[in-house]
Each structure stands twice: as C-alpha cells, then as structure tokens.
Amino acid sequence: MRNRDDARAEQIANLDPAIQLRPDRAYYYETRAGYRIGLHQFENALADLDRDIALTPRPYAYFMRGLVLRQNGQIARASAG
C-alpha cells in the first residue's frame, strides 16, 4: 500500500505537465501547492500560491498563503498579508 507522501508526490508529477501546457490556470498552482504543503515543501508551495494569486487573486489563495507562511515560521509576514 502506498503512503500519503507517495500519493502526493505522484499528484505533483501529474500536475507538472499540465502546468507546462496551461501556465495560465491558477487552479493548477493552488492544487499543487496543497500537495506540496502536505509534503512540507513550504517554499515550493509558497511559490505556487504566489503564482496562483498573480493569476487570480482569490481569498482562499491568500488564506492558504498565510497558513504556509505561518507554518514556515514567517509569522510577521503572514500577518502583513
């Protein structure tokens, strides 16, 4: 049986080519960020969320970004927005 980290890594690998084909799809970045958060890849998740927000500034993306910043120990930056 696969563990959750393997499943998350597989989903990231599936999203990478989709992002290459359609880099304008904000949802792809948000989804990949979610999997990266699960793998504790906070810097990569933050980069994905920044791109997501640049494409489509939605409240949920900002919320996720704040959570990643807090989890990564960047409390002041998370509170600043």
PEHUZI-V248001 format. One record per pair of residues at least 12 apart in sequence whose C-alpha atoms are under 7 Angstrom apart, sorted by sequence separation. I is the first residue (numbers start at 0). J is the second residue. If there is no record, write none. Layout:
I	J
I	J
//
This chain:
32	44
48	60
65	77
14	27
32	47
32	48
48	64
14	31
29	47
28	47
29	48
45	64
11	31
28	48
28	50
29	51
45	67
11	34
28	51
26	51
25	51
41	67
7	34
25	54
25	55
41	71
23	54
29	60
4	38
//
